[in-house]
Every structure is written in structure tokens, then in C-alpha cells.
Amino acid sequence: MARAGKSEGVQILELRGMLTSSTAPQLQEAVAAASGRGLIIDLSGVTHVDSSAIGGLIRAYVSCQKAARRLALAGASRRVLNVLSITGVEPLFESFATAGEAEAAFG
């Protein structure tokens, strides 16, 4: 799920499948285990998110803010972006089309 990015101090969490109440705790564990100056959550493989997933993403945002770590979402499908928009949390996150674009922006 997690891998080091090409940029030093950047980690990428690659998520796959449905992000729901049953998988949200794994997201939290992965975010807590991540270190470095930047975290990219790659959602390109995510097919569905529910309210627990939104809560998990918000907790990831808060965790990164407290740790002064930059956070970005990458590769989110239109469906996932719509859910983030409808719930009003989309402005919390930097969003990029791909993890590579996010990494480039992190420098």
C-alpha cells in the first residue's frame, strides 16, 4: 500500500478497490506509519468511497496538518471527486490527476 516516492521525504499510499468503513482503519494505520515531509494518497485504483472513507481522509488531513506534512490526493475518479465536492471537503485537499504530477509539485 505505501511506497517511497521519487522525491526524498515523500511517501505514496496506493489505495485500491472500495474505501469503506471496513477499509478506513487500514488507511489510518498507513497514514500514521507514514513519515517524511509529504504524503500523496493515490486514489486512482479506488472505485467507491463512503462516509467512513471521507472521515478517514479528513483524519489524514488533520494528522498531516499537525505534523506539518504536505498532503495531496492523486488520481481520484470523477465519482470520488463528486463525493468530496458534495460533502464540502474537496477544498481541504490539493488534488492532482496523477501521483507523478503530485510528486513533481512537491519538488
N, C-alpha and C positions, 0 to 999 in steps of 0.2 A: 504494500500500500504506500509506503513512504520511500522516497529516494532522494539522494542529494542532487541538487540542481547543478548546472554547469557553472553558475556563478558561485563564488565562495560565500558560504553562510546562508545559502538559500536552499530550502527543502521543498519538495513537491509531494503532496499527498494525492495519489491517483485513486479516485473512487469509481466504483463500477456497480451497475445494477440499480436497485431501488434503495434510496436513502430514506429510511423509515424509523419508527420507534425501536425496531429490533436492531438496526444497524447504527443509530445515532450514538450509542455509548462507545462503539469502536472508533467513531470519528473523534470523540472527546479524548479517548486514550491516545490516539495518534497525534492530536494537536498538543496534548500535554507532553508527549515524548519528544516533540519536535524542538529543535534548538536553532540558534543562528539568528541572523538579522531579518530574514524574510521567510514567509510561508506562502506557498501557492497551493490552493486546493483545486485540483484538476477535476472538473465535473463532466468532462467530455464523454465518459462512459456511464453517466447517471441517466437513468430512464424515467425516474419518478421521484418526487420529494413530497413528504407530508409535513404536517405541522411540527412534529418532533424533529425532523431534519432542519426546518427553519430555526427552531430553538437551538439545535446543535451548531448551526452556522453562526448564530448570534453569540453563543458562548465562545466559539472560536474567535470571533471578532473581539469580544471583551478580553479574553485571555491574551491575545496579541497586543491589544492596547495597553494592558497592564505591564506587559513585558517589553514595551517599546519596540515591538516587532512588526514589520510591514506585512500586511495580509492582502492577498488578491485571489479572486476566483477566475478560473480559466475554463474555456470550452463549454460553458453552460449552453444547453439547448434552449430554443425559444420557449419551450414548455416550462423549463426550470426558471428562466428569466421572468416569465409571466407570473409565476408564483411569487418570486422575490418582489416583483413590482406591486402585485395586488396586496401583498402583506405589508408593504411600505418599508421593507428593509433593504431594498436594492441600493439606495444611496450610501449605505454603510460600507459597501464593498467596492474596491477597484475591480473592474471586470475587463478581461481580455479574451479575444477569440481563441487563443491557444496558450498553452503553458510556455511555449517558446517566446511568444510575444510578451508575456508577463515577466519572464526571466530577463529579457532584453531591457524592459522598463526598469527592472530592479538594478540593472547595471552591474 
